[in-house]
Amino acid sequence: MPLTFDDLLLRARALPGDGRRALLGIAGSPGAGKTTLAERLVAALNDGGPPWAAHVPMDGFHLADAELDRLGRRHRKGAPDTFDAGGYAALLRRLREETGEVVYAPGFERVLEQPLAGAIPVPPEARLVVTEGNYLLLREGSWARVRPCLDEVWFCEIDEEERVRRLVARHEEFGKEHAAAVSWVQGTDQANADLVAATREHADLVVPADVLR
């Protein structure tokens, strides 16, 4: 039978056990719908009540533009080596282990395209943390520390033409001219998407885009 959103909710609810906090990762290429899935899961799991689930995106670990300029990597912003992967893995360990107090995670301001420290509070009562990003299943460098911190990782899969359309529209929404958006999507974003697609086989579950329709 086709996978449904209710199936995902049941699977997510079952992850915490014996009073411990669980961490669910959602991976996928840029524009695949990771954030939409994470936000819908958390909203449905909380259902207007206390924060049983929390959403912590990986994007808060983008290196600041000033640091990317220093490293000569700003033209590749979004590539694996333009994030603080070790810092992200350290936060995931804190979220699993430090459940007696609020843990603050960084957010990401899309208009400024800059990380924001301490923007996301994860309260002690949160039993599930849903985190999402491109490189959760990557096995190179500091990214290899991420997967062991997560109970499961789901992979968002979407038609390639639709993924590209969404991505161009997103870049335009946040200030890029159409030609510049298309160029970025076909260059930097596509290289990252190809890298992420190769990690699909390591996911615990593949989630097709039509689950969210």
N, C-alpha and C positions, 0 to 999 in steps of 0.2 A: 504493500500500500504506500502511496505517496506520503512523504514526511509532512506534518502539519505544524503550525505554530504551537498548538496545544501539546504536541509531542515534545517540542523543545522546552516548554515550561515544565512539564513533568520531569524531564531529564535534569534540568537546572535545579529544580527544588530538591532532587534526590542527592545532590552533590555534597552538601554539608552533612556531617554525621558525628554522633557522640559529642555534641557540643562544640565542635571545632568549626572554624571558618574555612570555607572552600573558595578557590579561585578558578574562574572559568575564563579562558582566553578565546577571543574571536579573531581569526586571522583572515587574510585575503588581500588581493591586489588593490591598488588605489582605485577608488570608485566602485568597489564591489558591494557596498552596503553594510560594512561592518558597524559603523556608528549607528545606523538606523536599527539594525538588529539588536545591538546592545541596549539602546535607549528603550526600545519596545519591550525587551525582556525585563529590564529593571522596573519599568512602569507597571507592567502586568504582575510581576512578583510582589511589588509593594502594594499595589491596588489601593492607593490612597491612604494606606496605614503607615505604621512605623517603618523606618528604612531597613527592611530585612535584606535588601540587596543594594549595592552601590556600584556606580559606573566610574571607572578610572581609565581613561584613554592613555595610550602610549604616547600620544602627540606632545604631552607636556615635557617630554625629554628631548625634543628638538634642541640642538645647540643654538644659542642666540646668533643673530646675524653677524654681530661683531666678532664672535669667535670663528664663525664660518669664513669671514673675510680674512682673519688672521691665518687660518689654515689653507686658504685658497680653495674652498669647497662650496662657496655659496651658489655657484652655477649648477651644483648637483644637489641642492637642498632637497631632502627627502630620501636620499640614498642611505644605506645602513650606517656608513661612517659619518653621518651628519647628526646622529643621535648619541646621547649618553646612555648606551646600552647597559653598562655596568651599574649606573645609577638606577635605571629602571628595574633591573633584577634585584637590587638591594631594597627598593621600595616594595616589590612583591614579597620578599622575605619578611619585611616588617609587617605588611598587611596580614600575613599568615600567622606571625608569632605574637605581635603586640596587639592583642585584642581587648585589653583592659582600658584603653584610652583612645581618644580621637587620633587618627593618623592623617596627616595632611599630604595630599598629592598635588603635583603641579598640573595646571591646565594649559590650554593653548588658545590664544586669541587669534582667530582666523583673519580678522581685518588687518591687524598689525603683523600677522604671521610670526608671532613671538610667543615663547613659553611664559607662563605666569606662575611664580612660586606660590605654594600654599593655597591654591585656589579651590581645591576639592577636599572637603572634610569627609573622612570615612569613620562613622561613629562605631562605638564598641558593639552595638546591637546588630550591626550588619553581619549576617551569617554567610552571605555570598558576595564576592567582589567580581564584577564582570569587567574585564579589561580587553581592549581591542587595539589592533595595530597590524601593520604589514608584516613584521618580521618575527612574530612570536615563535615560528617553527624553524627559524634559521639556525644553523648549527655551527656557524663560523664566529670566531672571536668571542667577545663578551656576550653576544646574543645566545651562545650555547648555554648560558646560565639561566635563561628565561624559562624554557620549557620545563625543567625540573621543579619550578616554583608553582606550576599550574596543574590543577587536578585533571582538566580536560582542555583541549583546544579544538574548536570548530572552525571549519574553513568555509567562507562565503564564496559561492560560485555564481557567476553571472555571464550572460552572453557578452562576448567581447565588444561587439558594436555598441551595445547599450552602455557598457562600462565606460567606453571612451566618450560617448555622448555626455554622460553624467559628469565626467571629469572635466571636460571642456567647459560645460555650463558652470561648474563649481568655480573654476579659475576665473571665469568672466564675472561671476557674482561677487567675487572678492577683489575685483579691480583690474584684471588683465584684459587687454584688447583681444578680440577674437583670434587674430593671427598669432599673437604671442601665446595665447592659451593653447591653441592647436600645436604650435611648435614645442611648447613645454611638455604636453601630453605625449607627443610622438617621440620626444627625445628622452629627457630625464625620467618622466613617469613610466614610459614603456620599458625602459631598462629595469626599473624597479619592479614593475609588474611581472616581467619575465622571470626575475629572480624569485619572487614570491610564488609564482605558479609552480615552480619546481619543488616547493615545500609541501604542496597539497597532499602528497602521499603519506605524510607524517601526521596528518590530522586524525582525531578520534571520530569526527563526524563531518561530512560534507553537507552544507546547507544550500540548496538551490534558491535562486532569487525569488521564485514564485511562492515560496513559503510566506513571504511578507505581503503578498497581494491580497 
